[in-house]
Amino acid sequence: MTTLGVPGRVRRRTASADRAAQKDESVRIFISYRREDERIARIVKTRLESLNDDILGESAIFCFTDQGIYAGEDWKERLDQELRRANYLIHIFTGQEESQWCTWEMSRFEVMHDGGGTARLCCFHEAGVIPKMLASYHTCLIKPFMPPEGTVADSANFVEQESAFYLESPCGQFINQLISGAVSERKSGAVLLKAINKHCADTAREITKAFIDGDKQIGEQVMHPRIWLDLKPSLVQRIQANAESRLPSETVVSTDSGSNALQIFGMGGNQTTWGAIREAFRMHSQSSRAAWMDELERAVIMATRKQIPPPSELTFRRIEATTEQSPDIYRPVLTRQKEFRSRRQKSYVVFMRARDRKLASDPGTSVLLALIIMASRFRYEVLKGNWSFENTGIERHVFYRQAHQFIELIEKAEYESVEFGVSDSALAAAFPAETLQSLREQGGVWYADKAAVCRIVEDINEEIPAKRKVILDFIEKWLPRNHQFLNAFAQQFAERVKH
């Protein structure tokens, strides 16, 4: 709790409250909590006191929170009184830094009841670490029921398993102990065991739900198209054990209601699968692999293994929605990873619209500068990259990693050309008609050669020698052409600058 006596913190005393205070309850519980956890404390109090009507039939259990301090009352004296009278102190701990008043309440309770027999201080917590001063006392770890995969929610089997789980949980056992203490000298013989067990399970479930719900989010504004991938506990476990390095096709992909984010992939609705997105790109490109999806997969895998993924580099073109004025090129960025108690995880990805990389206000000059930069980088990053394709003794997994990286870099160059504004109209402004026609012809040959590389590299029936040959042939063919392009681009740029 926080400092008491602040305006708005006290409540008007009522006649019913007076009567409740005068009762000689056999079990009194002091609930200690941070102000941020007031909702949880209120639910714990309500659920525990509901035992009186539902099971005991009288006021055998009374829970005190600081909300029971009345206007004009000496709050510190009242706290001392309630701490002294309490049979139990339940401390609500949600992993936040302890307040000074919670520490004071637990310390006072410990001093008052020192030597009084079994410790009655109990901590309800969901965090992995509890306050040091509570380490030697009874604690109740709050965790939700997670049904086995395949269990149908709300089925008879589900309800039975859930009830058994909460009854046997630390919280359920603690509540059972409370009931036993309250009815030991009253009507234990008349209270049905089945009713007690049901109430213990229901109360433990509601308290757990209060911890899980916590401070509920009431709204969110998403600035960019966003999706999230739902990773099942079994998949997370395999990834963390290095037994899985790819996301299964059936991995569920969702998006915000009404955001139309899946339209980027030529889809409707708010949910699809990772495999369906990959298939959509396979149908709309020469490659059966979407390089940006492979890069994003690696980032998700690394994040699941608690590693920091590198910045994303690859982009992609929106399916069935491109024009020269609005090419709709997106860069996927893994923004966060949500973890759940069940070990399930959600990976959130936003799609950033590619920025305009035009290097000059004049389209012709800009595209020439872009072509010189991209052709130079493609020469040294791809065609003359640090590959091992000529090495016939290269290990299989190394070859495949390099081959797929080779294809990814080719696709990266293509999408970057759109970001740099390389379009038909910009090329027409930069080159004479004869040169432009030659570039278009070379472009057709380029796409055919690239498609051949992708097809053979990704064909599971092709052996490594065939894959190696198609890559080396591509490099041998396009390395001299790249040199020719660089010379042509540089000469044209020099002429443009001169005039």
NUFI-555251 format. One line per field, with one value per residue (C-alpha): residue number from 0; residue in three letters; x, z, y. Coordinates in steps of 0.25 Angstrom, whole numbers. Layout:
! residues N
seq [NUM / ...]
type [Ala / ...]
xx [X / ...]
zz [Z / ...]
yy [Y / ...]
END
This chain:
! residues 499
seq [0 / 1 / 2 / 3 / 4 / 5 / 6 / 7 / 8 / 9 / 10 / 11 / 12 / 13 / 14 / 15 / 16 / 17 / 18 / 19 / 20 / 21 / 22 / 23 / 24 / 25 / 26 / 27 / 28 / 29 / 30 / 31 / 32 / 33 / 34 / 35 / 36 / 37 / 38 / 39 / 40 / 41 / 42 / 43 / 44 / 45 / 46 / 47 / 48 / 49 / 50 / 51 / 52 / 53 / 54 / 55 / 56 / 57 / 58 / 59 / 60 / 61 / 62 / 63 / 64 / 65 / 66 / 67 / 68 / 69 / 70 / 71 / 72 / 73 / 74 / 75 / 76 / 77 / 78 / 79 / 80 / 81 / 82 / 83 / 84 / 85 / 86 / 87 / 88 / 89 / 90 / 91 / 92 / 93 / 94 / 95 / 96 / 97 / 98 / 99 / 100 / 101 / 102 / 103 / 104 / 105 / 106 / 107 / 108 / 109 / 110 / 111 / 112 / 113 / 114 / 115 / 116 / 117 / 118 / 119 / 120 / 121 / 122 / 123 / 124 / 125 / 126 / 127 / 128 / 129 / 130 / 131 / 132 / 133 / 134 / 135 / 136 / 137 / 138 / 139 / 140 / 141 / 142 / 143 / 144 / 145 / 146 / 147 / 148 / 149 / 150 / 151 / 152 / 153 / 154 / 155 / 156 / 157 / 158 / 159 / 160 / 161 / 162 / 163 / 164 / 165 / 166 / 167 / 168 / 169 / 170 / 171 / 172 / 173 / 174 / 175 / 176 / 177 / 178 / 179 / 180 / 181 / 182 / 183 / 184 / 185 / 186 / 187 / 188 / 189 / 190 / 191 / 192 / 193 / 194 / 195 / 196 / 197 / 198 / 199 / 200 / 201 / 202 / 203 / 204 / 205 / 206 / 207 / 208 / 209 / 210 / 211 / 212 / 213 / 214 / 215 / 216 / 217 / 218 / 219 / 220 / 221 / 222 / 223 / 224 / 225 / 226 / 227 / 228 / 229 / 230 / 231 / 232 / 233 / 234 / 235 / 236 / 237 / 238 / 239 / 240 / 241 / 242 / 243 / 244 / 245 / 246 / 247 / 248 / 249 / 250 / 251 / 252 / 253 / 254 / 255 / 256 / 257 / 258 / 259 / 260 / 261 / 262 / 263 / 264 / 265 / 266 / 267 / 268 / 269 / 270 / 271 / 272 / 273 / 274 / 275 / 276 / 277 / 278 / 279 / 280 / 281 / 282 / 283 / 284 / 285 / 286 / 287 / 288 / 289 / 290 / 291 / 292 / 293 / 294 / 295 / 296 / 297 / 298 / 299 / 300 / 301 / 302 / 303 / 304 / 305 / 306 / 307 / 308 / 309 / 310 / 311 / 312 / 313 / 314 / 315 / 316 / 317 / 318 / 319 / 320 / 321 / 322 / 323 / 324 / 325 / 326 / 327 / 328 / 329 / 330 / 331 / 332 / 333 / 334 / 335 / 336 / 337 / 338 / 339 / 340 / 341 / 342 / 343 / 344 / 345 / 346 / 347 / 348 / 349 / 350 / 351 / 352 / 353 / 354 / 355 / 356 / 357 / 358 / 359 / 360 / 361 / 362 / 363 / 364 / 365 / 366 / 367 / 368 / 369 / 370 / 371 / 372 / 373 / 374 / 375 / 376 / 377 / 378 / 379 / 380 / 381 / 382 / 383 / 384 / 385 / 386 / 387 / 388 / 389 / 390 / 391 / 392 / 393 / 394 / 395 / 396 / 397 / 398 / 399 / 400 / 401 / 402 / 403 / 404 / 405 / 406 / 407 / 408 / 409 / 410 / 411 / 412 / 413 / 414 / 415 / 416 / 417 / 418 / 419 / 420 / 421 / 422 / 423 / 424 / 425 / 426 / 427 / 428 / 429 / 430 / 431 / 432 / 433 / 434 / 435 / 436 / 437 / 438 / 439 / 440 / 441 / 442 / 443 / 444 / 445 / 446 / 447 / 448 / 449 / 450 / 451 / 452 / 453 / 454 / 455 / 456 / 457 / 458 / 459 / 460 / 461 / 462 / 463 / 464 / 465 / 466 / 467 / 468 / 469 / 470 / 471 / 472 / 473 / 474 / 475 / 476 / 477 / 478 / 479 / 480 / 481 / 482 / 483 / 484 / 485 / 486 / 487 / 488 / 489 / 490 / 491 / 492 / 493 / 494 / 495 / 496 / 497 / 498]
type [Met / Thr / Thr / Leu / Gly / Val / Pro / Gly / Arg / Val / Arg / Arg / Arg / Thr / Ala / Ser / Ala / Asp / Arg / Ala / Ala / Gln / Lys / Asp / Glu / Ser / Val / Arg / Ile / Phe / Ile / Ser / Tyr / Arg / Arg / Glu / Asp / Glu / Arg / Ile / Ala / Arg / Ile / Val / Lys / Thr / Arg / Leu / Glu / Ser / Leu / Asn / Asp / Asp / Ile / Leu / Gly / Glu / Ser / Ala / Ile / Phe / Cys / Phe / Thr / Asp / Gln / Gly / Ile / Tyr / Ala / Gly / Glu / Asp / Trp / Lys / Glu / Arg / Leu / Asp / Gln / Glu / Leu / Arg / Arg / Ala / Asn / Tyr / Leu / Ile / His / Ile / Phe / Thr / Gly / Gln / Glu / Glu / Ser / Gln / Trp / Cys / Thr / Trp / Glu / Met / Ser / Arg / Phe / Glu / Val / Met / His / Asp / Gly / Gly / Gly / Thr / Ala / Arg / Leu / Cys / Cys / Phe / His / Glu / Ala / Gly / Val / Ile / Pro / Lys / Met / Leu / Ala / Ser / Tyr / His / Thr / Cys / Leu / Ile / Lys / Pro / Phe / Met / Pro / Pro / Glu / Gly / Thr / Val / Ala / Asp / Ser / Ala / Asn / Phe / Val / Glu / Gln / Glu / Ser / Ala / Phe / Tyr / Leu / Glu / Ser / Pro / Cys / Gly / Gln / Phe / Ile / Asn / Gln / Leu / Ile / Ser / Gly / Ala / Val / Ser / Glu / Arg / Lys / Ser / Gly / Ala / Val / Leu / Leu / Lys / Ala / Ile / Asn / Lys / His / Cys / Ala / Asp / Thr / Ala / Arg / Glu / Ile / Thr / Lys / Ala / Phe / Ile / Asp / Gly / Asp / Lys / Gln / Ile / Gly / Glu / Gln / Val / Met / His / Pro / Arg / Ile / Trp / Leu / Asp / Leu / Lys / Pro / Ser / Leu / Val / Gln / Arg / Ile / Gln / Ala / Asn / Ala / Glu / Ser / Arg / Leu / Pro / Ser / Glu / Thr / Val / Val / Ser / Thr / Asp / Ser / Gly / Ser / Asn / Ala / Leu / Gln / Ile / Phe / Gly / Met / Gly / Gly / Asn / Gln / Thr / Thr / Trp / Gly / Ala / Ile / Arg / Glu / Ala / Phe / Arg / Met / His / Ser / Gln / Ser / Ser / Arg / Ala / Ala / Trp / Met / Asp / Glu / Leu / Glu / Arg / Ala / Val / Ile / Met / Ala / Thr / Arg / Lys / Gln / Ile / Pro / Pro / Pro / Ser / Glu / Leu / Thr / Phe / Arg / Arg / Ile / Glu / Ala / Thr / Thr / Glu / Gln / Ser / Pro / Asp / Ile / Tyr / Arg / Pro / Val / Leu / Thr / Arg / Gln / Lys / Glu / Phe / Arg / Ser / Arg / Arg / Gln / Lys / Ser / Tyr / Val / Val / Phe / Met / Arg / Ala / Arg / Asp / Arg / Lys / Leu / Ala / Ser / Asp / Pro / Gly / Thr / Ser / Val / Leu / Leu / Ala / Leu / Ile / Ile / Met / Ala / Ser / Arg / Phe / Arg / Tyr / Glu / Val / Leu / Lys / Gly / Asn / Trp / Ser / Phe / Glu / Asn / Thr / Gly / Ile / Glu / Arg / His / Val / Phe / Tyr / Arg / Gln / Ala / His / Gln / Phe / Ile / Glu / Leu / Ile / Glu / Lys / Ala / Glu / Tyr / Glu / Ser / Val / Glu / Phe / Gly / Val / Ser / Asp / Ser / Ala / Leu / Ala / Ala / Ala / Phe / Pro / Ala / Glu / Thr / Leu / Gln / Ser / Leu / Arg / Glu / Gln / Gly / Gly / Val / Trp / Tyr / Ala / Asp / Lys / Ala / Ala / Val / Cys / Arg / Ile / Val / Glu / Asp / Ile / Asn / Glu / Glu / Ile / Pro / Ala / Lys / Arg / Lys / Val / Ile / Leu / Asp / Phe / Ile / Glu / Lys / Trp / Leu / Pro / Arg / Asn / His / Gln / Phe / Leu / Asn / Ala / Phe / Ala / Gln / Gln / Phe / Ala / Glu / Arg / Val / Lys / His]
xx [0 / 4 / 3 / -10 / -18 / -18 / -31 / -40 / -33 / -43 / -58 / -70 / -73 / -86 / -95 / -93 / -78 / -79 / -87 / -76 / -65 / -72 / -73 / -63 / -58 / -49 / -40 / -36 / -27 / -19 / -16 / -4 / -2 / 4 / -6 / -4 / -9 / -22 / -31 / -24 / -26 / -40 / -43 / -35 / -44 / -57 / -54 / -49 / -61 / -70 / -67 / -76 / -89 / -85 / -79 / -79 / -93 / -87 / -76 / -65 / -55 / -52 / -42 / -36 / -30 / -26 / -39 / -46 / -40 / -51 / -51 / -44 / -38 / -24 / -19 / -6 / -13 / -24 / -13 / -6 / -19 / -23 / -8 / -9 / -23 / -20 / -18 / -12 / -5 / -6 / 4 / 1 / 14 / 14 / 29 / 29 / 38 / 33 / 26 / 31 / 17 / 17 / 30 / 26 / 13 / 20 / 31 / 21 / 13 / 25 / 29 / 15 / 14 / 28 / 28 / 13 / 14 / 13 / 16 / 4 / 10 / 7 / 12 / 3 / 13 / 14 / 28 / 40 / 47 / 40 / 44 / 56 / 49 / 38 / 48 / 46 / 30 / 19 / 18 / 7 / 12 / 0 / 0 / -11 / -16 / -11 / -19 / -12 / -11 / -24 / -33 / -46 / -49 / -61 / -63 / -66 / -51 / -46 / -54 / -50 / -35 / -36 / -43 / -33 / -22 / -27 / -31 / -17 / -10 / -3 / -14 / -25 / -18 / -16 / -31 / -34 / -26 / -33 / -47 / -42 / -38 / -51 / -60 / -52 / -60 / -73 / -80 / -69 / -78 / -89 / -80 / -80 / -65 / -70 / -75 / -62 / -53 / -61 / -61 / -46 / -43 / -53 / -46 / -32 / -36 / -42 / -30 / -21 / -29 / -28 / -12 / -12 / -22 / -14 / -15 / -23 / -19 / -31 / -25 / -14 / -11 / -3 / 5 / 9 / 4 / 6 / 5 / 9 / 13 / 8 / 19 / 13 / 20 / 25 / 31 / 38 / 44 / 49 / 55 / 62 / 68 / 73 / 65 / 57 / 62 / 50 / 36 / 26 / 16 / 4 / 10 / -2 / -1 / -10 / -12 / -20 / -35 / -38 / -24 / -24 / -9 / -11 / -14 / 1 / 1 / -11 / -20 / -32 / -37 / -29 / -22 / -14 / -2 / 13 / 12 / 0 / 8 / 20 / 12 / 6 / 20 / 24 / 12 / 16 / 31 / 41 / 46 / 40 / 47 / 43 / 57 / 51 / 43 / 56 / 63 / 51 / 50 / 65 / 62 / 50 / 58 / 69 / 60 / 53 / 67 / 69 / 79 / 79 / 76 / 83 / 76 / 67 / 72 / 63 / 50 / 39 / 29 / 14 / 7 / -3 / -2 / 10 / 11 / 22 / 18 / 15 / 24 / 19 / 32 / 32 / 43 / 39 / 44 / 43 / 39 / 37 / 35 / 24 / 26 / 14 / 14 / 11 / 24 / 16 / 22 / 17 / 26 / 22 / 26 / 23 / 25 / 31 / 29 / 42 / 47 / 50 / 65 / 66 / 79 / 76 / 64 / 66 / 61 / 71 / 83 / 77 / 76 / 90 / 96 / 87 / 91 / 106 / 105 / 96 / 105 / 118 / 112 / 106 / 120 / 127 / 116 / 110 / 118 / 132 / 127 / 134 / 128 / 133 / 125 / 138 / 142 / 137 / 140 / 131 / 121 / 107 / 101 / 111 / 108 / 93 / 95 / 103 / 94 / 82 / 90 / 94 / 79 / 75 / 86 / 81 / 66 / 71 / 78 / 65 / 56 / 66 / 66 / 51 / 54 / 65 / 54 / 59 / 47 / 44 / 41 / 54 / 63 / 56 / 61 / 75 / 78 / 77 / 66 / 77 / 83 / 70 / 66 / 79 / 77 / 62 / 68 / 78 / 68 / 60 / 72 / 75 / 61 / 63 / 76 / 72 / 60 / 69 / 78 / 66 / 59 / 72 / 77 / 63 / 60 / 62 / 64 / 76 / 90 / 100 / 109 / 97 / 94 / 109 / 110 / 97 / 103 / 117 / 111 / 103 / 115 / 124 / 113 / 109 / 123 / 128 / 114 / 114 / 127 / 121 / 109 / 118 / 126 / 113 / 107 / 119 / 121 / 106 / 107 / 119 / 112 / 100 / 109 / 117 / 104]
zz [0 / -1 / 9 / 16 / 20 / 6 / 2 / -6 / 0 / 12 / 11 / 19 / 30 / 29 / 38 / 31 / 33 / 48 / 49 / 41 / 50 / 63 / 59 / 65 / 52 / 55 / 43 / 40 / 28 / 26 / 11 / 8 / -6 / -15 / -20 / -34 / -30 / -23 / -33 / -30 / -15 / -16 / -24 / -13 / -2 / -10 / -13 / 1 / 8 / -2 / 6 / 17 / 9 / -1 / 9 / 23 / 24 / 34 / 35 / 38 / 30 / 29 / 20 / 23 / 13 / 15 / 8 / 21 / 28 / 31 / 30 / 43 / 48 / 52 / 41 / 47 / 60 / 51 / 43 / 56 / 62 / 49 / 48 / 62 / 61 / 47 / 47 / 33 / 25 / 10 / 2 / -13 / -21 / -36 / -38 / -36 / -26 / -12 / -6 / 8 / 14 / 9 / 16 / 28 / 29 / 27 / 37 / 48 / 45 / 47 / 60 / 66 / 63 / 66 / 74 / 71 / 64 / 50 / 41 / 35 / 26 / 11 / -2 / -15 / -26 / -41 / -43 / -42 / -31 / -18 / -7 / 1 / 14 / 9 / 5 / 18 / 18 / 11 / -4 / -14 / -28 / -37 / -51 / -60 / -65 / -79 / -85 / -93 / -108 / -115 / -103 / -107 / -98 / -89 / -92 / -80 / -80 / -80 / -68 / -60 / -63 / -60 / -47 / -43 / -46 / -38 / -26 / -26 / -28 / -17 / -17 / -16 / -5 / 3 / 2 / 6 / 18 / 21 / 20 / 29 / 40 / 39 / 40 / 49 / 61 / 54 / 44 / 37 / 37 / 30 / 19 / 7 / 2 / -12 / -10 / -2 / -14 / -24 / -17 / -15 / -30 / -34 / -24 / -29 / -43 / -41 / -33 / -44 / -55 / -47 / -47 / -62 / -66 / -57 / -63 / -76 / -88 / -93 / -106 / -116 / -129 / -139 / -149 / -159 / -164 / -154 / -152 / -141 / -142 / -131 / -127 / -120 / -107 / -114 / -125 / -115 / -108 / -121 / -125 / -112 / -112 / -126 / -131 / -141 / -150 / -158 / -156 / -159 / -171 / -161 / -152 / -150 / -155 / -150 / -151 / -144 / -147 / -158 / -162 / -175 / -173 / -180 / -193 / -194 / -198 / -207 / -196 / -188 / -174 / -161 / -160 / -169 / -168 / -171 / -182 / -189 / -189 / -195 / -205 / -210 / -212 / -220 / -229 / -232 / -234 / -241 / -228 / -219 / -207 / -202 / -197 / -188 / -181 / -179 / -173 / -164 / -160 / -155 / -147 / -140 / -138 / -132 / -123 / -118 / -114 / -106 / -117 / -123 / -138 / -148 / -154 / -166 / -180 / -190 / -195 / -204 / -213 / -209 / -217 / -228 / -224 / -231 / -240 / -244 / -235 / -223 / -224 / -210 / -205 / -191 / -181 / -170 / -156 / -144 / -133 / -121 / -115 / -105 / -96 / -88 / -76 / -84 / -92 / -104 / -111 / -121 / -131 / -135 / -149 / -155 / -170 / -172 / -185 / -193 / -193 / -206 / -208 / -220 / -220 / -228 / -232 / -246 / -249 / -260 / -252 / -239 / -246 / -252 / -239 / -233 / -244 / -242 / -227 / -229 / -240 / -232 / -220 / -228 / -234 / -221 / -212 / -221 / -234 / -227 / -213 / -203 / -208 / -208 / -220 / -227 / -216 / -219 / -205 / -198 / -188 / -192 / -181 / -185 / -199 / -197 / -188 / -198 / -209 / -202 / -198 / -213 / -217 / -206 / -210 / -224 / -219 / -210 / -222 / -230 / -219 / -216 / -230 / -228 / -215 / -223 / -233 / -245 / -254 / -269 / -268 / -260 / -270 / -282 / -276 / -274 / -287 / -302 / -308 / -314 / -301 / -294 / -303 / -301 / -286 / -287 / -295 / -285 / -274 / -281 / -281 / -266 / -261 / -269 / -264 / -250 / -251 / -255 / -243 / -234 / -240 / -240 / -226 / -220 / -227 / -217 / -228 / -233 / -228 / -223 / -236 / -244 / -234 / -234 / -249 / -251 / -240 / -246 / -260 / -255 / -249 / -262 / -271 / -263 / -258 / -271 / -274 / -260 / -264 / -277 / -270 / -260 / -272 / -279 / -266 / -263 / -277 / -278 / -264 / -268 / -281 / -273 / -263 / -275 / -281]
yy [0 / 15 / 26 / 27 / 39 / 45 / 52 / 42 / 30 / 28 / 24 / 28 / 18 / 11 / 3 / -10 / -8 / -5 / -18 / -26 / -20 / -24 / -39 / -48 / -55 / -67 / -64 / -50 / -47 / -35 / -32 / -24 / -18 / -7 / 3 / -2 / -16 / -10 / -18 / -31 / -28 / -25 / -38 / -46 / -40 / -42 / -56 / -60 / -54 / -60 / -73 / -68 / -68 / -80 / -90 / -85 / -79 / -68 / -58 / -67 / -60 / -45 / -39 / -25 / -15 / -1 / 3 / -1 / 11 / 21 / 37 / 43 / 30 / 29 / 20 / 16 / 11 / 4 / -3 / -7 / -12 / -20 / -26 / -31 / -37 / -44 / -59 / -57 / -46 / -48 / -40 / -37 / -37 / -35 / -33 / -18 / -11 / -12 / 0 / 5 / 2 / -12 / -14 / -8 / -16 / -29 / -25 / -21 / -34 / -42 / -35 / -36 / -51 / -55 / -68 / -70 / -84 / -87 / -74 / -68 / -59 / -63 / -57 / -58 / -56 / -58 / -53 / -62 / -55 / -51 / -41 / -46 / -44 / -54 / -65 / -73 / -72 / -79 / -74 / -77 / -76 / -72 / -78 / -81 / -94 / -98 / -110 / -120 / -118 / -123 / -120 / -114 / -101 / -102 / -117 / -126 / -131 / -117 / -113 / -125 / -123 / -108 / -110 / -121 / -112 / -100 / -109 / -115 / -101 / -94 / -84 / -95 / -102 / -89 / -86 / -100 / -98 / -85 / -92 / -103 / -93 / -86 / -98 / -107 / -104 / -100 / -109 / -117 / -129 / -122 / -116 / -124 / -127 / -126 / -112 / -108 / -113 / -106 / -93 / -94 / -97 / -86 / -76 / -80 / -78 / -64 / -59 / -65 / -58 / -45 / -46 / -49 / -38 / -28 / -14 / -16 / -8 / 0 / 4 / 5 / 13 / 5 / 14 / 4 / -9 / -20 / -35 / -44 / -59 / -68 / -78 / -90 / -95 / -108 / -100 / -90 / -101 / -108 / -94 / -92 / -106 / -103 / -114 / -105 / -94 / -91 / -86 / -97 / -94 / -95 / -84 / -75 / -60 / -50 / -35 / -24 / -23 / -14 / -11 / -18 / -22 / -35 / -27 / -25 / -40 / -40 / -46 / -42 / -44 / -43 / -57 / -66 / -75 / -73 / -84 / -77 / -64 / -71 / -78 / -64 / -59 / -72 / -70 / -55 / -57 / -65 / -71 / -81 / -74 / -60 / -55 / -45 / -56 / -64 / -52 / -50 / -64 / -64 / -51 / -58 / -71 / -62 / -54 / -67 / -72 / -59 / -53 / -39 / -41 / -32 / -20 / -24 / -21 / -28 / -22 / -27 / -22 / -22 / -32 / -28 / -13 / -5 / 7 / 15 / 26 / 17 / 5 / 0 / -6 / -10 / -14 / -24 / -20 / -30 / -20 / -29 / -43 / -45 / -57 / -64 / -73 / -85 / -82 / -78 / -66 / -55 / -49 / -35 / -30 / -16 / -13 / 0 / 7 / 8 / 23 / 30 / 29 / 38 / 44 / 57 / 65 / 62 / 48 / 45 / 50 / 43 / 29 / 30 / 32 / 20 / 11 / 14 / 11 / -1 / -7 / -5 / -11 / -23 / -25 / -27 / -32 / -42 / -45 / -44 / -48 / -56 / -69 / -84 / -89 / -93 / -102 / -116 / -120 / -110 / -116 / -117 / -108 / -97 / -98 / -97 / -85 / -78 / -81 / -76 / -64 / -62 / -62 / -52 / -42 / -42 / -40 / -29 / -22 / -23 / -17 / -6 / -2 / 2 / 9 / 17 / 21 / 13 / 13 / 13 / 28 / 31 / 22 / 29 / 42 / 37 / 30 / 32 / 23 / 13 / 11 / 9 / -1 / -9 / -8 / -14 / -25 / -28 / -27 / -38 / -47 / -44 / -48 / -61 / -64 / -61 / -70 / -82 / -80 / -79 / -91 / -100 / -96 / -98 / -111 / -123 / -132 / -125 / -129 / -119 / -120 / -115 / -104 / -100 / -100 / -91 / -81 / -80 / -79 / -67 / -60 / -63 / -57 / -45 / -41 / -35 / -29 / -22 / -16 / -11 / -5 / 2 / 8 / 12 / 18 / 26 / 32 / 36 / 42 / 50 / 55 / 59 / 67 / 73 / 79]
END
